[in-house]
Amino acid sequence: MGNSLQEQLLKAGLVNEQKLKQTRSDKRKQVKQTGRQPTAEEQAARQAAERARAEKLARDRELNRQRQEEAARRAAENEIRQLIHTHRVVRDGGDLAYNFTDGTALKRLYVNKDQHARLVGGRLAIVRQDTFYELVPAEIAERVQARDASLVLVLNRAKDEASTDDPYAEYQVPDDLMW
């Protein structure tokens, strides 16, 4: 009873040994061919896996790009902070109030007479660093302004030529005028 159908047919004499070998060979070839050509389900699964792999790769690229942008932004902020910190002008003992606007708010910074004159003349500027205000030279303020213009609050520019149609051009406003 343990004999296969092929062996039983061979014992009964209905098939010969050559026919049995040919059948086995054909069966092996058929199994190999179906193994090489995937079924429609296997193809769909393979395509879905390939799509998922491509989507994951695109997500990873986007996440990596966002991380690089964030790192570059932080590096630029740190560079600006370092630039302001190393070139700030110490304003101890300031007794003269210099008024300026920060957005819609009117702010006051106490400076000494020399710093006030340099602020008015455009040789010093006021920049915002985090929640504080710092005095820096005009050249540094221009470098900060090139990187982030919102940080420079006061940068007076010297006017080279007066307007020709200005009726008050001959009357100069004194620098020590306080408002």
Salt bridges, closest charged atoms under 4 A:
GLU50 OE1 - ARG53 NH2 2.60
ASP60 OD2 - LYS56 NZ 3.02
GLU62 OE2 - ARG65 NH2 2.28
GLU69 OE2 - ARG65 NH1 2.41
GLU70 OE2 - ARG73 NH2 2.36
GLU70 OE2 - ARG74 NE 3.30
GLU77 OE2 - ARG73 NH1 2.55
GLU79 OE2 - ARG147 NH2 2.86
ASP102 OD1 - ARG128 NH1 2.54
ASP114 OD2 - ARG118 NH1 3.71
ASP130 OD1 - ARG81 NH2 3.10
GLU134 OE2 - ARG88 NH1 3.74
GLU142 OE2 - ARG157 NH1 3.17
